[in-house]
Amino acid sequence: MFARDEIGAAFETSKTARAIIRIREFLQAIQRLNEAASSPQLIEFDLGNLIVEEIANGKFSQDQLVATRSDPVIVKGDPNLLKLALQNAFRNAVEASESTGKQVVVNCGASSGKAWVAILDEGIGLPESATKVWMPGVTKKSKEEHFGFGLPIARRAIHSLGGCIRLYPREHGGTACEILWVFEQQRQLEDE
C-alpha cells in the first residue's frame, strides 16, 4: 500500500510491483510445501476422474496433455496431496514438451492394493544432475519465473501419502514421471 502511494500511477509497471508479486508467489510456494507435509486424509476416489479434473484445472489443451483412461479407477488416498504432485508433474511435462510440440500422455491404474500414475513426455529430458532436481531452489527454468519448489512439493506430498515419485529418462527422449502409493495395507488396518 505504501509503495503504491509513493510511486503513484506508475506502480503497476514498476520493479517494486514485480518484486511484491514475486514475494507473494514465494510465500504461496512455501504454503504449498507446508500443505504437502500434512497428514493424509484418506478417502476412496476415482483416480481417472481426478486426473481429468486436474488437466482441466491446469488449463491444458488436448494438444498439450491427454489422459488415456476414461473408465473409473477407484483407489484410496488423499486427493489433495495427489493434486499437489499432479499439478507440478503436468506443468513440468508440458513445459518440457513445448519445443517438440509433442503431446504429454497420462495413464493410471490400480492393482494389488497399489495405485499409480504415469506421465510420459517427449520433451527435453532430465538434466545431468537429476538427483539435484529434488532439492528446493534447484531449477533449469528461469529463476525470474520459477522458484525450484515444484518437485520438492510433489515429492513431499507423495511421501506424506506413503508413496514415492520417480523420474526416469525415456529410451527415445523425454521423461517418465511415476507416482506410486500403497493403499491396501491401510484398508486392512481399518478392518482390524
Secondary structure by P-SEA (a helix, b strand, c coil): caaaaaacccccccaaaaaaaaaaaaaaaaaaaaaaacccbbbbbcaaaaaaaaaaaaccccccccccccccccccccaaaaaaaaaaaaaaaaaaaccccbbbbbbbcccccccbbbbbbcccccccccccccccccccccccccccaaaaaaaaaaaaaccbbbbbbcccbbbbbbbbbbcaaaaaaaac
